[in-house]
């Protein structure tokens, strides 16, 4: 679960970038990091909070670390 001793992550407003969740297609307006464009001009695979939470659960991530093994999928 959430670690009470860990500080809250700073959220970055990305609403002007027009980002959509790769999984469900909802608009992404905030991320816990500032996304950077890849060489192909995209931001890669990004996920909304509920979809990211579900993905982390399916990879066995119980709230510690990223729980995704060696995958580089983003929030």
C-alpha positions in Angstrom: 0.0 0.0 0.0 0.9 3.7 0.2 4.0 4.3 2.3 3.0 7.0 4.9 6.7 8.1 5.3 7.1 8.8 1.6 6.4 12.4 0.4 3.6 13.0 -2.0 4.8 13.2 -5.6 4.7 16.5 -7.4 2.1 16.3 -10.3 2.8 18.1 -13.6 0.0 19.7 -15.6 0.2 18.1 -19.1 -3.3 19.1 -20.3 -1.9 21.3 -23.1 -0.1 18.3 -24.6 -3.4 16.5 -25.5 -2.2 13.1 -24.1 -4.6 10.1 -24.0 -4.4 6.9 -21.9 -3.1 4.0 -24.0 -5.5 1.6 -22.3 -8.8 3.4 -22.1 -8.4 6.6 -24.2 -9.3 9.1 -21.4 -7.5 12.5 -21.5 -4.4 12.6 -19.2 -4.1 16.0 -17.6 -1.6 15.3 -14.8 1.5 13.1 -14.5 4.0 12.5 -11.7 6.8 13.4 -14.2 7.3 15.7 -17.1 7.1 13.6 -20.2 9.7 13.9 -23.0 9.2 13.1 -26.6 11.0 10.1 -28.0 12.9 10.1 -31.3 9.8 9.1 -33.2 8.0 12.2 -31.9 5.6 10.5 -29.5 5.6 10.3 -25.7 5.4 6.5 -25.7 2.7 4.6 -23.8 1.1 6.6 -21.1 -1.6 5.5 -18.7 -4.2 7.3 -16.5 -4.1 6.6 -12.8 -6.8 3.8 -12.7 -5.3 2.0 -15.7 -1.8 2.3 -14.3 -2.9 1.0 -10.9 -4.6 -2.0 -12.6 -1.4 -2.7 -14.7 0.8 -2.6 -11.6 -1.5 -5.0 -9.8 -1.4 -7.4 -12.8 2.4 -7.3 -12.7 2.5 -8.1 -9.0 3.4 -4.6 -7.9 2.0 -4.2 -4.4 2.8 -0.5 -4.1 6.5 -0.8 -3.6 8.7 0.3 -6.4 7.3 0.1 -9.9 6.2 -3.5 -9.8 6.7 -3.9 -13.5 9.9 -5.9 -13.8 12.0 -4.7 -16.6 9.3 -2.9 -18.6 9.7 0.7 -19.4 6.0 1.6 -19.8 5.2 4.9 -18.3 2.5 6.2 -16.0 
